[in-house]
Amino acid sequence: MPAKRKPPPQWWLLGYLTQYQPQKLLSELEKLGVDPGILYKAAAQAAQDMPSESYRKMSKAWAVRQHRIRNSSNQ
């Protein structure tokens, strides 16, 4: 009998769903009665409060990802 699966930590699940399954996350928030707009506002506020170095890393990672997506769709 295989061992019982241990679910990943909640912070990891949030990151995964945000990056790869955003519509699923937003629909679940709506089912729970939470306005998804609050999540966006919190993310925007957190980004504003980040130190410059961390913000640059985050924005560069986003730009690189967008570039890769554009390049892969052109091929």
PDB file as gemmi writes it, atoms N, CA and C in Angstrom:
CRYST1    1.000    1.000    1.000  90.00  90.00  90.00 P 1                      
ATOM      1  N   MET A   1       0.848  -1.173   0.000  1.00  0.00           N  
ATOM      2  CA  MET A   1       0.000   0.000   0.000  1.00  0.00           C  
ATOM      3  C   MET A   1       0.904   1.252   0.000  1.00  0.00           C  
ATOM      4  N   PRO A   2       0.705   2.160  -0.952  1.00  0.00           N  
ATOM      5  CA  PRO A   2       1.568   3.345  -1.008  1.00  0.00           C  
ATOM      6  C   PRO A   2       1.309   4.285   0.171  1.00  0.00           C  
ATOM      7  N   ALA A   3       2.331   5.060   0.473  1.00  0.00           N  
ATOM      8  CA  ALA A   3       2.205   6.031   1.558  1.00  0.00           C  
ATOM      9  C   ALA A   3       1.202   7.112   1.176  1.00  0.00           C  
ATOM     10  N   LYS A   4       0.567   7.672   2.188  1.00  0.00           N  
ATOM     11  CA  LYS A   4      -0.392   8.738   1.971  1.00  0.00           C  
ATOM     12  C   LYS A   4       0.348   9.972   1.446  1.00  0.00           C  
ATOM     13  N   ARG A   5      -0.223  10.630   0.446  1.00  0.00           N  
ATOM     14  CA  ARG A   5       0.405  11.814  -0.121  1.00  0.00           C  
ATOM     15  C   ARG A   5       0.297  12.986   0.829  1.00  0.00           C  
ATOM     16  N   LYS A   6       1.395  13.689   0.956  1.00  0.00           N  
ATOM     17  CA  LYS A   6       1.405  14.894   1.777  1.00  0.00           C  
ATOM     18  C   LYS A   6       1.213  16.087   0.845  1.00  0.00           C  
ATOM     19  N   PRO A   7       0.208  16.910   1.082  1.00  0.00           N  
ATOM     20  CA  PRO A   7      -0.001  18.049   0.175  1.00  0.00           C  
ATOM     21  C   PRO A   7       1.132  19.069   0.307  1.00  0.00           C  
ATOM     22  N   PRO A   8       1.417  19.793  -0.783  1.00  0.00           N  
ATOM     23  CA  PRO A   8       2.457  20.821  -0.712  1.00  0.00           C  
ATOM     24  C   PRO A   8       2.033  21.935   0.248  1.00  0.00           C  
ATOM     25  N   PRO A   9       2.993  22.741   0.701  1.00  0.00           N  
ATOM     26  CA  PRO A   9       2.644  23.851   1.589  1.00  0.00           C  
ATOM     27  C   PRO A   9       1.720  24.852   0.884  1.00  0.00           C  
ATOM     28  N   GLN A  10       0.922  25.551   1.656  1.00  0.00           N  
ATOM     29  CA  GLN A  10      -0.050  26.487   1.085  1.00  0.00           C  
ATOM     30  C   GLN A  10       0.620  27.598   0.283  1.00  0.00           C  
ATOM     31  N   TRP A  11       1.771  28.084   0.740  1.00  0.00           N  
ATOM     32  CA  TRP A  11       2.446  29.162   0.006  1.00  0.00           C  
ATOM     33  C   TRP A  11       2.861  28.674  -1.381  1.00  0.00           C  
ATOM     34  N   TRP A  12       3.241  27.389  -1.497  1.00  0.00           N  
ATOM     35  CA  TRP A  12       3.643  26.835  -2.788  1.00  0.00           C  
ATOM     36  C   TRP A  12       2.421  26.690  -3.691  1.00  0.00           C  
ATOM     37  N   LEU A  13       1.332  26.203  -3.123  1.00  0.00           N  
ATOM     38  CA  LEU A  13       0.102  26.063  -3.899  1.00  0.00           C  
ATOM     39  C   LEU A  13      -0.368  27.404  -4.444  1.00  0.00           C  
ATOM     40  N   LEU A  14      -0.302  28.438  -3.615  1.00  0.00           N  
ATOM     41  CA  LEU A  14      -0.712  29.773  -4.061  1.00  0.00           C  
ATOM     42  C   LEU A  14       0.151  30.240  -5.226  1.00  0.00           C  
ATOM     43  N   GLY A  15       1.464  30.074  -5.109  1.00  0.00           N  
ATOM     44  CA  GLY A  15       2.360  30.462  -6.192  1.00  0.00           C  
ATOM     45  C   GLY A  15       2.093  29.691  -7.468  1.00  0.00           C  
ATOM     46  N   TYR A  16       1.874  28.393  -7.335  1.00  0.00           N  
ATOM     47  CA  TYR A  16       1.607  27.555  -8.512  1.00  0.00           C  
ATOM     48  C   TYR A  16       0.311  27.974  -9.194  1.00  0.00           C  
ATOM     49  N   LEU A  17      -0.751  28.105  -8.403  1.00  0.00           N  
ATOM     50  CA  LEU A  17      -2.043  28.468  -8.986  1.00  0.00           C  
ATOM     51  C   LEU A  17      -2.003  29.860  -9.598  1.00  0.00           C  
ATOM     52  N   THR A  18      -1.318  30.786  -8.951  1.00  0.00           N  
ATOM     53  CA  THR A  18      -1.213  32.139  -9.481  1.00  0.00           C  
ATOM     54  C   THR A  18      -0.509  32.140 -10.823  1.00  0.00           C  
ATOM     55  N   GLN A  19       0.539  31.347 -10.944  1.00  0.00           N  
ATOM     56  CA  GLN A  19       1.322  31.351 -12.176  1.00  0.00           C  
ATOM     57  C   GLN A  19       0.708  30.499 -13.278  1.00  0.00           C  
ATOM     58  N   TYR A  20       0.207  29.327 -12.943  1.00  0.00           N  
ATOM     59  CA  TYR A  20      -0.202  28.385 -13.972  1.00  0.00           C  
ATOM     60  C   TYR A  20      -1.709  28.173 -14.103  1.00  0.00           C  
ATOM     61  N   GLN A  21      -2.477  28.479 -13.072  1.00  0.00           N  
ATOM     62  CA  GLN A  21      -3.924  28.263 -13.106  1.00  0.00           C  
ATOM     63  C   GLN A  21      -4.663  29.477 -12.528  1.00  0.00           C  
ATOM     64  N   PRO A  22      -4.403  30.678 -13.031  1.00  0.00           N  
ATOM     65  CA  PRO A  22      -4.998  31.867 -12.405  1.00  0.00           C  
ATOM     66  C   PRO A  22      -6.522  31.883 -12.454  1.00  0.00           C  
ATOM     67  N   GLN A  23      -7.127  31.420 -13.539  1.00  0.00           N  
ATOM     68  CA  GLN A  23      -8.590  31.439 -13.623  1.00  0.00           C  
ATOM     69  C   GLN A  23      -9.222  30.507 -12.592  1.00  0.00           C  
ATOM     70  N   LYS A  24      -8.595  29.359 -12.361  1.00  0.00           N  
ATOM     71  CA  LYS A  24      -9.099  28.424 -11.343  1.00  0.00           C  
ATOM     72  C   LYS A  24      -9.036  29.066  -9.960  1.00  0.00           C  
ATOM     73  N   LEU A  25      -7.924  29.738  -9.664  1.00  0.00           N  
ATOM     74  CA  LEU A  25      -7.768  30.409  -8.377  1.00  0.00           C  
ATOM     75  C   LEU A  25      -8.818  31.500  -8.205  1.00  0.00           C  
ATOM     76  N   LEU A  26      -9.021  32.320  -9.236  1.00  0.00           N  
ATOM     77  CA  LEU A  26      -9.992  33.411  -9.148  1.00  0.00           C  
ATOM     78  C   LEU A  26     -11.418  32.889  -9.001  1.00  0.00           C  
ATOM     79  N   SER A  27     -11.745  31.810  -9.699  1.00  0.00           N  
ATOM     80  CA  SER A  27     -13.100  31.255  -9.573  1.00  0.00           C  
ATOM     81  C   SER A  27     -13.330  30.683  -8.175  1.00  0.00           C  
ATOM     82  N   GLU A  28     -12.305  30.060  -7.592  1.00  0.00           N  
ATOM     83  CA  GLU A  28     -12.439  29.538  -6.224  1.00  0.00           C  
ATOM     84  C   GLU A  28     -12.588  30.675  -5.212  1.00  0.00           C  
ATOM     85  N   LEU A  29     -11.870  31.778  -5.440  1.00  0.00           N  
ATOM     86  CA  LEU A  29     -12.022  32.939  -4.560  1.00  0.00           C  
ATOM     87  C   LEU A  29     -13.452  33.464  -4.612  1.00  0.00           C  
ATOM     88  N   GLU A  30     -14.017  33.549  -5.820  1.00  0.00           N  
ATOM     89  CA  GLU A  30     -15.391  34.023  -5.965  1.00  0.00           C  
ATOM     90  C   GLU A  30     -16.387  33.085  -5.271  1.00  0.00           C  
ATOM     91  N   LYS A  31     -16.143  31.768  -5.372  1.00  0.00           N  
ATOM     92  CA  LYS A  31     -17.018  30.803  -4.694  1.00  0.00           C  
ATOM     93  C   LYS A  31     -16.999  31.009  -3.183  1.00  0.00           C  
ATOM     94  N   LEU A  32     -15.829  31.413  -2.652  1.00  0.00           N  
ATOM     95  CA  LEU A  32     -15.702  31.631  -1.209  1.00  0.00           C  
ATOM     96  C   LEU A  32     -16.201  33.006  -0.786  1.00  0.00           C  
ATOM     97  N   GLY A  33     -16.640  33.807  -1.747  1.00  0.00           N  
ATOM     98  CA  GLY A  33     -17.158  35.130  -1.433  1.00  0.00           C  
ATOM     99  C   GLY A  33     -16.090  36.197  -1.292  1.00  0.00           C  
ATOM    100  N   VAL A  34     -14.899  35.932  -1.811  1.00  0.00           N  
ATOM    101  CA  VAL A  34     -13.805  36.903  -1.741  1.00  0.00           C  
ATOM    102  C   VAL A  34     -13.706  37.609  -3.084  1.00  0.00           C  
ATOM    103  N   ASP A  35     -13.624  38.922  -3.052  1.00  0.00           N  
ATOM    104  CA  ASP A  35     -13.490  39.697  -4.279  1.00  0.00           C  
ATOM    105  C   ASP A  35     -12.072  39.534  -4.819  1.00  0.00           C  
ATOM    106  N   PRO A  36     -11.897  38.975  -6.029  1.00  0.00           N  
ATOM    107  CA  PRO A  36     -10.558  38.819  -6.589  1.00  0.00           C  
ATOM    108  C   PRO A  36      -9.812  40.139  -6.750  1.00  0.00           C  
ATOM    109  N   GLY A  37     -10.557  41.239  -6.871  1.00  0.00           N  
ATOM    110  CA  GLY A  37      -9.920  42.548  -6.973  1.00  0.00           C  
ATOM    111  C   GLY A  37      -9.050  42.861  -5.772  1.00  0.00           C  
ATOM    112  N   ILE A  38      -9.428  42.340  -4.606  1.00  0.00           N  
ATOM    113  CA  ILE A  38      -8.635  42.553  -3.392  1.00  0.00           C  
ATOM    114  C   ILE A  38      -7.274  41.892  -3.537  1.00  0.00           C  
ATOM    115  N   LEU A  39      -7.241  40.716  -4.160  1.00  0.00           N  
ATOM    116  CA  LEU A  39      -5.980  40.019  -4.391  1.00  0.00           C  
ATOM    117  C   LEU A  39      -5.063  40.842  -5.291  1.00  0.00           C  
ATOM    118  N   TYR A  40      -5.640  41.416  -6.349  1.00  0.00           N  
ATOM    119  CA  TYR A  40      -4.848  42.257  -7.247  1.00  0.00           C  
ATOM    120  C   TYR A  40      -4.340  43.506  -6.536  1.00  0.00           C  
ATOM    121  N   LYS A  41      -5.191  44.121  -5.720  1.00  0.00           N  
ATOM    122  CA  LYS A  41      -4.771  45.318  -4.971  1.00  0.00           C  
ATOM    123  C   LYS A  41      -3.643  44.984  -4.001  1.00  0.00           C  
ATOM    124  N   ALA A  42      -3.755  43.847  -3.326  1.00  0.00           N  
ATOM    125  CA  ALA A  42      -2.715  43.439  -2.381  1.00  0.00           C  
ATOM    126  C   ALA A  42      -1.393  43.185  -3.114  1.00  0.00           C  
ATOM    127  N   ALA A  43      -1.464  42.554  -4.282  1.00  0.00           N  
ATOM    128  CA  ALA A  43      -0.248  42.297  -5.060  1.00  0.00           C  
ATOM    129  C   ALA A  43       0.393  43.607  -5.511  1.00  0.00           C  
ATOM    130  N   ALA A  44      -0.421  44.548  -5.961  1.00  0.00           N  
ATOM    131  CA  ALA A  44       0.106  45.843  -6.405  1.00  0.00           C  
ATOM    132  C   ALA A  44       0.749  46.592  -5.242  1.00  0.00           C  
ATOM    133  N   GLN A  45       0.108  46.555  -4.081  1.00  0.00           N  
ATOM    134  CA  GLN A  45       0.661  47.239  -2.905  1.00  0.00           C  
ATOM    135  C   GLN A  45       1.957  46.577  -2.458  1.00  0.00           C  
ATOM    136  N   ALA A  46       2.003  45.257  -2.475  1.00  0.00           N  
ATOM    137  CA  ALA A  46       3.221  44.544  -2.081  1.00  0.00           C  
ATOM    138  C   ALA A  46       4.367  44.879  -3.032  1.00  0.00           C  
ATOM    139  N   ALA A  47       4.061  44.988  -4.323  1.00  0.00           N  
ATOM    140  CA  ALA A  47       5.101  45.328  -5.301  1.00  0.00           C  
ATOM    141  C   ALA A  47       5.635  46.738  -5.056  1.00  0.00           C  
ATOM    142  N   GLN A  48       4.754  47.652  -4.697  1.00  0.00           N  
ATOM    143  CA  GLN A  48       5.179  49.028  -4.423  1.00  0.00           C  
ATOM    144  C   GLN A  48       6.087  49.100  -3.201  1.00  0.00           C  
ATOM    145  N   ASP A  49       5.853  48.223  -2.249  1.00  0.00           N  
ATOM    146  CA  ASP A  49       6.625  48.238  -0.995  1.00  0.00           C  
ATOM    147  C   ASP A  49       7.907  47.423  -1.073  1.00  0.00           C  
ATOM    148  N   MET A  50       8.166  46.774  -2.211  1.00  0.00           N  
ATOM    149  CA  MET A  50       9.376  45.948  -2.341  1.00  0.00           C  
ATOM    150  C   MET A  50      10.610  46.837  -2.471  1.00  0.00           C  
ATOM    151  N   PRO A  51      11.746  46.361  -1.960  1.00  0.00           N  
ATOM    152  CA  PRO A  51      12.995  47.083  -2.201  1.00  0.00           C  
ATOM    153  C   PRO A  51      13.291  47.112  -3.704  1.00  0.00           C  
ATOM    154  N   SER A  52      14.021  48.120  -4.147  1.00  0.00           N  
ATOM    155  CA  SER A  52      14.292  48.301  -5.579  1.00  0.00           C  
ATOM    156  C   SER A  52      14.913  47.065  -6.223  1.00  0.00           C  
ATOM    157  N   GLU A  53      15.874  46.446  -5.542  1.00  0.00           N  
ATOM    158  CA  GLU A  53      16.551  45.276  -6.124  1.00  0.00           C  
ATOM    159  C   GLU A  53      15.578  44.128  -6.349  1.00  0.00           C  
ATOM    160  N   SER A  54      14.724  43.856  -5.373  1.00  0.00           N  
ATOM    161  CA  SER A  54      13.741  42.769  -5.508  1.00  0.00           C  
ATOM    162  C   SER A  54      12.734  43.090  -6.609  1.00  0.00           C  
ATOM    163  N   TYR A  55      12.327  44.364  -6.688  1.00  0.00           N  
ATOM    164  CA  TYR A  55      11.368  44.759  -7.714  1.00  0.00           C  
ATOM    165  C   TYR A  55      11.977  44.588  -9.106  1.00  0.00           C  
ATOM    166  N   ARG A  56      13.251  44.956  -9.263  1.00  0.00           N  
ATOM    167  CA  ARG A  56      13.920  44.800 -10.559  1.00  0.00           C  
ATOM    168  C   ARG A  56      13.994  43.328 -10.950  1.00  0.00           C  
ATOM    169  N   LYS A  57      14.321  42.452  -9.999  1.00  0.00           N  
ATOM    170  CA  LYS A  57      14.383  41.019 -10.286  1.00  0.00           C  
ATOM    171  C   LYS A  57      13.021  40.499 -10.729  1.00  0.00           C  
ATOM    172  N   MET A  58      11.973  40.930 -10.011  1.00  0.00           N  
ATOM    173  CA  MET A  58      10.626  40.486 -10.336  1.00  0.00           C  
ATOM    174  C   MET A  58      10.223  40.974 -11.728  1.00  0.00           C  
ATOM    175  N   SER A  59      10.463  42.242 -12.024  1.00  0.00           N  
ATOM    176  CA  SER A  59      10.045  42.778 -13.314  1.00  0.00           C  
ATOM    177  C   SER A  59      10.864  42.184 -14.456  1.00  0.00           C  
ATOM    178  N   LYS A  60      12.136  41.910 -14.208  1.00  0.00           N  
ATOM    179  CA  LYS A  60      12.959  41.285 -15.257  1.00  0.00           C  
ATOM    180  C   LYS A  60      12.476  39.858 -15.525  1.00  0.00           C  
ATOM    181  N   ALA A  61      12.153  39.123 -14.474  1.00  0.00           N  
ATOM    182  CA  ALA A  61      11.646  37.757 -14.647  1.00  0.00           C  
ATOM    183  C   ALA A  61      10.356  37.774 -15.464  1.00  0.00           C  
ATOM    184  N   TRP A  62       9.492  38.742 -15.191  1.00  0.00           N  
ATOM    185  CA  TRP A  62       8.239  38.858 -15.938  1.00  0.00           C  
ATOM    186  C   TRP A  62       8.519  39.170 -17.406  1.00  0.00           C  
ATOM    187  N   ALA A  63       9.441  40.114 -17.660  1.00  0.00           N  
ATOM    188  CA  ALA A  63       9.773  40.497 -19.032  1.00  0.00           C  
ATOM    189  C   ALA A  63      10.374  39.319 -19.799  1.00  0.00           C  
ATOM    190  N   VAL A  64      11.244  38.563 -19.164  1.00  0.00           N  
ATOM    191  CA  VAL A  64      11.847  37.394 -19.810  1.00  0.00           C  
ATOM    192  C   VAL A  64      10.771  36.367 -20.136  1.00  0.00           C  
ATOM    193  N   ARG A  65       9.856  36.144 -19.216  1.00  0.00           N  
ATOM    194  CA  ARG A  65       8.778  35.175 -19.455  1.00  0.00           C  
ATOM    195  C   ARG A  65       7.910  35.617 -20.632  1.00  0.00           C  
ATOM    196  N   GLN A  66       7.562  36.909 -20.681  1.00  0.00           N  
ATOM    197  CA  GLN A  66       6.749  37.410 -21.788  1.00  0.00           C  
ATOM    198  C   GLN A  66       7.489  37.263 -23.116  1.00  0.00           C  
ATOM    199  N   HIS A  67       8.779  37.533 -23.108  1.00  0.00           N  
ATOM    200  CA  HIS A  67       9.591  37.398 -24.316  1.00  0.00           C  
ATOM    201  C   HIS A  67       9.595  35.948 -24.805  1.00  0.00           C  
ATOM    202  N   ARG A  68       9.751  35.007 -23.883  1.00  0.00           N  
ATOM    203  CA  ARG A  68       9.752  33.584 -24.249  1.00  0.00           C  
ATOM    204  C   ARG A  68       8.410  33.150 -24.785  1.00  0.00           C  
ATOM    205  N   ILE A  69       7.339  33.655 -24.187  1.00  0.00           N  
ATOM    206  CA  ILE A  69       5.990  33.303 -24.659  1.00  0.00           C  
ATOM    207  C   ILE A  69       5.787  33.836 -26.080  1.00  0.00           C  
ATOM    208  N   ARG A  70       6.179  35.077 -26.324  1.00  0.00           N  
ATOM    209  CA  ARG A  70       6.043  35.647 -27.661  1.00  0.00           C  
ATOM    210  C   ARG A  70       6.865  34.875 -28.688  1.00  0.00           C  
ATOM    211  N   ASN A  71       8.084  34.531 -28.328  1.00  0.00           N  
ATOM    212  CA  ASN A  71       8.957  33.807 -29.251  1.00  0.00           C  
ATOM    213  C   ASN A  71       8.425  32.399 -29.535  1.00  0.00           C  
ATOM    214  N   SER A  72       7.900  31.739 -28.530  1.00  0.00           N  
ATOM    215  CA  SER A  72       7.406  30.374 -28.748  1.00  0.00           C  
ATOM    216  C   SER A  72       6.117  30.378 -29.599  1.00  0.00           C  
ATOM    217  N   SER A  73       5.322  31.431 -29.505  1.00  0.00           N  
ATOM    218  CA  SER A  73       4.112  31.481 -30.307  1.00  0.00           C  
ATOM    219  C   SER A  73       4.397  31.873 -31.763  1.00  0.00           C  
ATOM    220  N   ASN A  74       5.531  32.502 -32.013  1.00  0.00           N  
ATOM    221  CA  ASN A  74       5.906  32.884 -33.382  1.00  0.00           C  
ATOM    222  C   ASN A  74       6.487  31.728 -34.164  1.00  0.00           C  
ATOM    223  N   GLN A  75       6.902  30.678 -33.509  1.00  0.00           N  
ATOM    224  CA  GLN A  75       7.552  29.568 -34.203  1.00  0.00           C  
ATOM    225  C   GLN A  75       6.566  28.577 -34.730  1.00  0.00           C  
TER     226      GLN A  75                                                      
END                                                                             
